[in-house]
Amino acid sequence: AEAENQRAAARKTRAESEQLEFMNTIRKLRLVLEAQLIIIADENPTDTQRLTGLVEVLKDVAQKS
């Protein structure tokens, strides 16, 4: 029983670690996209809209996780 508890705790720790890694990846991607938005702000409105949409999706994912 104790070995099973240890395995369950290890799975939980691994899942929490993966969740943190996922959130860090989302945060980094959002920052890169926001920087790209600044760079292309005046160049192409269509690309700007698409990137803005992606940033919003990433913000939503971050809030729900």
C-alpha positions in Angstrom: 0.0 0.0 0.0 2.8 2.4 0.8 4.6 1.7 -2.5 1.3 2.5 -4.3 1.0 5.8 -2.4 4.6 6.6 -3.3 3.9 5.9 -7.0 0.7 8.0 -6.8 2.6 10.9 -5.2 5.3 10.6 -7.9 2.6 10.7 -10.7 1.1 13.8 -9.1 4.4 15.5 -8.8 5.2 14.6 -12.4 1.8 16.0 -13.6 2.4 19.2 -11.6 5.8 19.6 -13.1 4.5 19.1 -16.6 1.7 21.6 -16.0 4.3 24.2 -14.9 6.5 23.5 -17.9 3.4 23.9 -20.2 2.5 27.2 -18.6 6.1 28.5 -19.0 6.1 27.5 -22.6 2.8 29.3 -23.2 4.1 32.4 -21.4 7.3 32.4 -23.5 5.4 31.9 -26.7 3.0 34.8 -25.8 6.0 37.1 -25.1 7.6 36.2 -28.5 4.3 36.8 -30.3 3.8 40.1 -28.5 7.3 41.2 -29.5 6.5 40.2 -33.1 3.4 42.3 -33.0 5.4 45.3 -32.0 7.8 44.7 -34.9 5.2 44.3 -37.6 2.6 46.7 -36.2 2.6 49.0 -39.3 3.5 46.4 -41.9 0.6 44.0 -42.4 -2.8 44.4 -40.7 -3.8 40.8 -41.5 -0.7 39.4 -39.8 -1.3 41.7 -36.9 -4.8 40.5 -36.5 -3.8 36.9 -36.6 -1.0 37.3 -34.1 -3.4 39.3 -31.8 -5.8 36.4 -32.0 -3.1 33.9 -31.1 -2.0 36.0 -28.1 -5.6 36.1 -26.9 -5.9 32.3 -27.2 -2.7 31.9 -25.2 -4.0 34.2 -22.5 -7.3 32.2 -22.3 -5.4 29.0 -22.0 -3.2 30.4 -19.3 -6.3 31.6 -17.3 -8.0 28.3 -17.6 -5.0 26.2 -16.5 
